[in-house]
Amino acid sequence: KNGGTIVGGEGESTLMIPAILYPVTSDMRAYDEEQFGPVVPIAPYDSINEVLSYAHNGKYGQQVSLFTSNSKPTANLVDQFSTVFGKININAQCGRSPDTAPFSGRRSSAMGVMSVADALREFSVPTVVSYKDVGGNEELVRGMEGHSKFLKSAS
């Protein structure tokens, strides 16, 4: 709606080909809405301040991708975006990665951090087996580890 041209996104396959929507302007829904489909909205800008303003005033903060070969201004953007986005991709597209890195977001994009390890912790109820470090207790517990399925799984 309100302009822009869709490039790609068509085909007769079960593989979804991403569509590029360009130019996206502030009067278009794609400018303000979080994307969950194979679409890449591209909004042109005249100054980096426009980008920073959009990032700081927007509703979403899951990921951002920076494509660059210049480290000094990119370092400044990383500093600016570190409080806005949960993941900052350098020369890589946004992607799912909770198996290898924590998956986090800010504002309306997500609440908190999730990874495989975080999920296991969140959905598990911890049990602690404790003993006083006196007498032969440590040796006793070490001996129990060979016979207890629970203690084997904890070590």
N, C-alpha and C positions, 0 to 999 in steps of 0.2 A: 504494500500500500504506500502511496505517496512517492513513488519513483524507485530508482535503483534497478539494476539489471541482474538477473540470475544467470550465472555462468556455470554450466555443468549440472550435476544433480539428476541427470536423466540416464536411463539405461535399462536394459532388460535383464537384470541379474538380481540375485538375492543379496549381493554386495551393494551397500548403499554408497553411492559416489557423492562426496561432499559438494554442496553448491556454494559458490562464492557470490555474495550479495554486495554489489558496489555501484555507486557510493551510498553508504548509509549516512543519513543526516539526523539531526536531533529531533526532527518532526516525524520520524519513523519508529514504529514499535520495536523493530530489531535493534535500535540504538539503546533502548532502556531495558529490554527484557533479556533475562538469562537464557542462553542457548543450550538445548539438550539434544539437538538433532545434528545431522551431518551438514551443518551450514556454517560458513565463515563470513560474518558481516565485517566489512572493512569501512571504517570511517576516516576520511582524510582529515588532517589537522594542519594548522598553520604554525603553531608554536608548541613547544613541549609543555608550556603552562596549561594549554587546553587539555592535554592528556592528563596532567596531574590533577587538574580541577575535576575532570570526569571521574578519575579514579577515587579521589577523596570524597566526592559528593554523591557517588553512585550507591545503589542499594546492595550490590553484590560484591563479593570478594573472595571467590574461590581460587582462581588462577589467572595469571597474566603471562604472556609470552613476549620476550624482547628479542628482536632480531637485529644484531649489531656486529661490528668488528672493532668498535671503539670502546676501550675499557673505562676510561675516566668518566664520560657522561653516563655510561651504563651503571657504574658503581653508584652514582648519585640517584639514579632511578631505583636501583635495588634498595637503597636506604629509604627512599620515599615510599616505595611499595611494600616494604617489610611489615608495616603496620596496617596495610590495607588488604593484602592478598595472602592466602594460606600457602600458595605455591608460586614461585617465580621461575619460569622456564627461560633459559638462555639459549637462543638459537634452536629452539625445539617447540613443537606445538603443545598445546595443553593436552593432557592425557591422564588416564586413570593409573595410579601407581601405589595403591595401599599395600600391595604385597612386598614392595621394595622400599617404600618411603612413607612416612605418615601422610595421611590424606586429611587435610584440614581446610577450613574455610572461615570466612569472617562474615559478619552482618547477615543478610538474608540468604546467603549461599549455603551455610552449614553452621552447625553448632559443635565446637570442639574438634578433637583430633581422632582419627580412626586409622588403624593399621591392623594387620593380622594379629600381631602381638597385643595391641590394645583391645581388639575384639575378644580374644581369649581371656584377657584379664577382666574385661567388663562382664562377660557372661559366666565367669567362674566364681565359685565361693571358696576363698582360701581356707585351708586347714593348717594349723601350726602344730608341730610336735616339738615340744621343748623339754629340756632336762637341765638340771644344775650340773655345772662343770666340776663335779666333785666325785671322788671315789672312782668307780669303774663305769660311770654312766656313759661316757663317750664310747667306750669299748662295747658296752651292752647295746647301744643304739646301732653302732656299726654292724654288729652281729645280727640285729633285727632286719637290717637292710637286705640281707640275703634271703629272708623268708617272707617279707611283707611286700605285696604288690604295690601298695601305696607308697612306701618308702623308696622302693626301686624307681618308681616313676618320678619321684621328687628329686632324685640325685642325678 
